[in-house]
C-alpha cells in the first residue's frame, strides 16, 4: 500500500472525542486509530525477532504504561 493510501485509510477512522466526558481518552473509538497503527507497525518489516508495539494513555509517560 502506498503512503497516500495509508493516509487516506487513517483519515477515515472516526476519532472524534466526546466533549461531555471527563476521561482521557474521552471515547473508546479514539483507540481505533492507535490499534490500526500498532498493527501496521508490527507488520511493517519481516524480522527474525519479536517486535511488540503497544499503546497507552495517561497524563504522563508513567501513567500511559
DSSP file (Angstrom, degrees, kcal/mol; ACC not computed):
  #  RESIDUE AA STRUCTURE BP1 BP2  ACC     N-H-->O    O-->H-N    N-H-->O    O-->H-N    TCO  KAPPA ALPHA  PHI   PSI    X-CA   Y-CA   Z-CA
    1    1 A X              0   0    0      0, 0.0     2,-0.1     0, 0.0     5,-0.0   0.000 360.0 360.0 360.0 136.2    0.0    0.0    0.0
    2    2 A X     >  -     0   0    0      1,-0.1     4,-2.0     4,-0.0     3,-0.3  -0.340 360.0-108.4 -78.0 161.4    1.3    3.4   -0.9
    3    3 A X  H  > S+     0   0    0      1,-0.2     4,-2.4     2,-0.2     5,-0.1   0.891 118.7  50.0 -59.6 -43.3    1.8    6.2    1.7
    4    4 A X  H  > S+     0   0    0      1,-0.2     4,-2.2     2,-0.2    -1,-0.2   0.837 108.7  53.8 -67.8 -30.4   -1.1    8.3    0.4
    5    5 A X  H  > S+     0   0    0     -3,-0.3     4,-2.0     2,-0.2    -1,-0.2   0.889 109.2  48.4 -68.2 -38.8   -3.3    5.3    0.5
    6    6 A X  H  X S+     0   0    0     -4,-2.0     4,-2.6     2,-0.2    -2,-0.2   0.928 109.8  52.2 -64.2 -44.8   -2.4    4.7    4.1
    7    7 A X  H  X S+     0   0    0     -4,-2.4     4,-2.5     1,-0.2    -2,-0.2   0.919 110.3  47.9 -58.3 -45.1   -3.0    8.4    5.0
    8    8 A X  H  X S+     0   0    0     -4,-2.2     4,-1.1     1,-0.2    -1,-0.2   0.880 110.5  52.4 -63.2 -37.9   -6.5    8.1    3.4
    9    9 A X  H  < S+     0   0    0     -4,-2.0     3,-0.4     1,-0.2     4,-0.4   0.917 112.2  45.1 -62.9 -44.0   -7.2    4.9    5.4
   10   10 A X  H >< S+     0   0    0     -4,-2.6     3,-1.4     1,-0.2    -2,-0.2   0.881 107.7  57.7 -68.3 -38.2   -6.2    6.6    8.6
   11   11 A X  H 3< S+     0   0    0     -4,-2.5    -1,-0.2     1,-0.3    -2,-0.2   0.756  99.7  60.1 -65.1 -23.6   -8.2    9.8    7.8
   12   12 A X  T 3< S+     0   0    0     -4,-1.1     2,-0.4    -3,-0.4    -1,-0.3   0.624  79.9 104.9 -78.5 -13.5  -11.4    7.6    7.5
   13   13 A X  S <  S-     0   0    0     -3,-1.4     2,-0.8    -4,-0.4    20,-0.0  -0.555  76.4-126.9 -75.0 126.9  -11.1    6.4   11.1
   14   14 A X        +     0   0    0     -2,-0.4    18,-0.2     1,-0.2    19,-0.1  -0.633  46.2 153.5 -76.6 108.1  -13.7    8.1   13.4
   15   15 A X        +     0   0    0     -2,-0.8    -1,-0.2    17,-0.1    12,-0.1   0.189  13.1 143.7-123.6  15.4  -11.6    9.5   16.2
   16   16 A X        -     0   0    0      1,-0.1    13,-0.1    13,-0.1    14,-0.1  -0.340  46.9-126.0 -61.7 133.9  -13.7   12.5   17.4
   17   17 A X        -     0   0    0      1,-0.1     2,-0.7    12,-0.1    -1,-0.1  -0.266  17.3-111.0 -76.5 166.7  -13.6   12.9   21.2
   18   18 A X    >   -     0   0    0      1,-0.1     3,-1.6    -2,-0.0    -1,-0.1  -0.883  22.6-163.0-100.1 106.6  -16.6   13.1   23.5
   19   19 A X  T 3  S+     0   0    0     -2,-0.7    -1,-0.1     1,-0.3    -2,-0.0   0.694  87.9  58.1 -66.1 -17.3  -16.8   16.7   24.8
   20   20 A X  T 3  S+     0   0    0      6,-0.1    -1,-0.3    -3,-0.1     2,-0.2   0.581  88.9  93.3 -86.5 -10.8  -19.2   15.6   27.6
   21   21 A X    <   -     0   0    0     -3,-1.6     5,-0.1     1,-0.1     6,-0.1  -0.572  58.2-159.2 -87.1 145.8  -16.7   13.0   29.0
   22   22 A X        +     0   0    0     -2,-0.2     2,-0.2     4,-0.1    -1,-0.1   0.296  66.6  90.4-101.9   8.7  -14.3   13.8   31.8
   23   23 A X  S    S-     0   0    0      3,-0.2     2,-0.4     2,-0.0    -2,-0.1  -0.610  78.5-104.4-103.0 163.7  -12.0   10.9   31.0
   24   24 A X  S    S+     0   0    0     -2,-0.2     2,-0.2     1,-0.2    35,-0.1  -0.984 113.3  30.4-131.4 120.9   -8.9   10.8   28.7
   25   25 A X  S    S-     0   0    0     -2,-0.4    -1,-0.2     2,-0.1     3,-0.1   0.618  89.6-156.3 -65.3 156.8   -9.3    9.4   26.1
   26   26 A X  S    S+     0   0    0     -2,-0.2     2,-0.3     1,-0.2    -3,-0.2   0.635  72.6  30.0 -84.0 -13.4  -12.9   10.5   26.2
   27   27 A X  S >  S-     0   0    0    -12,-0.1     3,-1.8     1,-0.1     4,-0.3  -0.997  71.1-131.0-146.7 141.5  -14.2    7.8   23.9
   28   28 A X  T >  S+     0   0    0     -2,-0.3     3,-2.0     1,-0.3     4,-0.3   0.810 104.5  70.7 -59.9 -29.6  -13.1    4.2   23.2
   29   29 A X  T >> S+     0   0    0      1,-0.3     3,-1.3     2,-0.2     4,-0.5   0.712  81.4  74.1 -62.9 -18.9  -13.2    5.0   19.5
   30   30 A X  H <> S+     0   0    0     -3,-1.8     4,-0.6     1,-0.3    -1,-0.3   0.738  91.1  56.9 -66.6 -20.9  -10.1    7.2   19.9
   31   31 A X  H <> S+     0   0    0     -3,-2.0     4,-2.9    -4,-0.3     5,-0.3   0.607  84.5  83.9 -82.8 -12.4   -8.1    3.9   20.3
   32   32 A X  H <> S+     0   0    0     -3,-1.3     4,-1.9    -4,-0.3    -1,-0.2   0.928  94.7  42.3 -57.6 -47.3   -9.3    2.7   16.9
   33   33 A X  H  X S+     0   0    0     -4,-0.5     4,-2.5    -3,-0.2    -1,-0.2   0.904 113.0  53.8 -66.0 -41.3   -6.6    4.6   15.0
   34   34 A X  H  X S+     0   0    0     -4,-0.6     4,-2.4     1,-0.2    -2,-0.2   0.920 109.9  46.9 -59.8 -44.5   -4.0    3.7   17.6
   35   35 A X  H  X S+     0   0    0     -4,-2.9     4,-2.3     2,-0.2    -1,-0.2   0.876 110.6  52.8 -66.5 -36.8   -4.7    0.0   17.2
   36   36 A X  H  X S+     0   0    0     -4,-1.9     4,-2.1    -5,-0.3    -2,-0.2   0.916 111.6  46.2 -62.7 -43.1   -4.6    0.3   13.5
   37   37 A X  H  X S+     0   0    0     -4,-2.5     4,-2.7     2,-0.2    -2,-0.2   0.882 110.0  53.4 -68.4 -38.8   -1.2    2.0   13.6
   38   38 A X  H  X S+     0   0    0     -4,-2.4     4,-2.4     2,-0.2    -2,-0.2   0.938 110.1  48.0 -60.7 -46.1    0.1   -0.6   16.1
   39   39 A X  H  X S+     0   0    0     -4,-2.3     4,-1.4     1,-0.2    -2,-0.2   0.916 112.5  49.0 -60.8 -43.2   -0.9   -3.4   13.8
   40   40 A X  H  < S+     0   0    0     -4,-2.1     4,-0.3     1,-0.2    -1,-0.2   0.909 111.5  49.2 -64.2 -41.4    0.7   -1.7   10.8
   41   41 A X  H >< S+     0   0    0     -4,-2.7     3,-1.0     1,-0.2     4,-0.4   0.898 109.1  52.4 -65.0 -40.0    3.9   -1.1   12.7
   42   42 A X  H 3< S+     0   0    0     -4,-2.4    -1,-0.2     1,-0.2    -2,-0.2   0.789 117.2  38.9 -67.3 -26.4    4.1   -4.7   13.8
   43   43 A X  T 3< S+     0   0    0     -4,-1.4    -1,-0.2    -3,-0.2    -2,-0.2   0.274  88.1  98.6-105.3  10.2    3.7   -5.9   10.2
   44   44 A X  S <  S+     0   0    0     -3,-1.0     2,-0.4    -4,-0.3    -1,-0.1   0.879  91.3  17.6 -67.6 -39.2    5.9   -3.2    8.6
   45   45 A X  S    S-     0   0    0     -4,-0.4     2,-0.6    -3,-0.2    -1,-0.2  -0.993  77.5-118.0-138.4 139.2    9.1   -5.3    8.3
   46   46 A X        +     0   0    0     -2,-0.4     2,-0.3    -3,-0.1    -3,-0.1  -0.679  43.3 178.5 -75.9 118.5    9.8   -9.0    8.4
   47   47 A X        -     0   0    0     -2,-0.6     4,-0.1     2,-0.2    -2,-0.0  -0.852  38.8-139.2-120.5 157.0   12.1   -9.5   11.4
   48   48 A X  S    S+     0   0    0     -2,-0.3     2,-0.3     2,-0.1    -1,-0.1   0.410  90.4  62.5 -93.0   2.2   13.6  -12.6   12.9
   49   49 A X  S    S-     0   0    0      0, 0.0     2,-0.3     0, 0.0    -2,-0.2  -0.888  98.2 -94.2-121.8 157.0   12.9  -11.2   16.4
   50   50 A X        -     0   0    0     -2,-0.3     2,-0.6     1,-0.0    -2,-0.1  -0.530  34.0-161.2 -71.6 128.7    9.6  -10.4   18.0
   51   51 A X        -     0   0    0     -2,-0.3     2,-0.6    -9,-0.2    -4,-0.0  -0.962   7.9-170.6-111.2 118.6    8.6   -6.8   17.6
   52   52 A X        -     0   0    0     -2,-0.6     2,-0.4     2,-0.0    -2,-0.0  -0.945   4.5-176.2-114.6 120.5    6.0   -5.7   20.2
   53   53 A X        -     0   0    0     -2,-0.6     2,-0.3   -15,-0.1   -11,-0.1  -0.916   8.5-178.0-111.5 142.1    4.3   -2.4   19.8
   54   54 A X        -     0   0    0     -2,-0.4     2,-0.4     2,-0.0    -2,-0.0  -0.900  16.1-143.2-136.6 163.3    1.8   -1.2   22.4
   55   55 A X        +     0   0    0     -2,-0.3     2,-0.3    10,-0.0   -24,-0.0  -0.984  22.1 167.8-130.8 141.4   -0.4    1.8   23.0
   56   56 A X        -     0   0    0     -2,-0.4     2,-0.3     2,-0.1     8,-0.2  -0.912  18.6-145.6-145.4 172.0   -1.3    3.5   26.3
   57   57 A X        +     0   0    0      6,-0.3     2,-0.3    -2,-0.3     3,-0.1  -0.998  32.4 120.8-143.9 142.0   -2.9    6.7   27.6
   58   58 A X        -     0   0    0     -2,-0.3     6,-0.1     6,-0.1    -2,-0.1  -0.952  67.0 -92.7 176.2 171.0   -2.2    8.9   30.6
   59   59 A X  S    S+     0   0    0     -2,-0.3     2,-0.3   -35,-0.1    -1,-0.1   0.704 110.8  20.3 -74.0 -19.2   -1.4   12.4   31.8
   60   60 A X  S  > S-     0   0    0      1,-0.1     4,-1.5    -3,-0.1    -3,-0.0  -0.891  89.2-101.2-139.8 170.0    2.3   11.4   31.8
   61   61 A X  T  4 S+     0   0    0     -2,-0.3     4,-0.3     1,-0.2    -1,-0.1   0.876 123.2  53.4 -60.8 -37.0    4.5    8.8   30.2
   62   62 A X  T >4 S+     0   0    0      1,-0.2     3,-1.1     2,-0.2    -1,-0.2   0.907 108.9  47.7 -65.9 -42.0    4.5    6.9   33.5
   63   63 A X  T 34 S+     0   0    0      1,-0.2    -6,-0.3     2,-0.1    -1,-0.2   0.767 102.8  64.9 -68.3 -25.2    0.7    6.9   33.6
   64   64 A X  T 3<        0   0    0     -4,-1.5    -1,-0.2     1,-0.2    -2,-0.2   0.547 360.0 360.0 -78.6  -6.5    0.5    5.7   30.0
   65   65 A X    <         0   0    0     -3,-1.1    -1,-0.2    -4,-0.3    -2,-0.1   0.513 360.0 360.0 -62.4 360.0    2.1    2.4   30.7
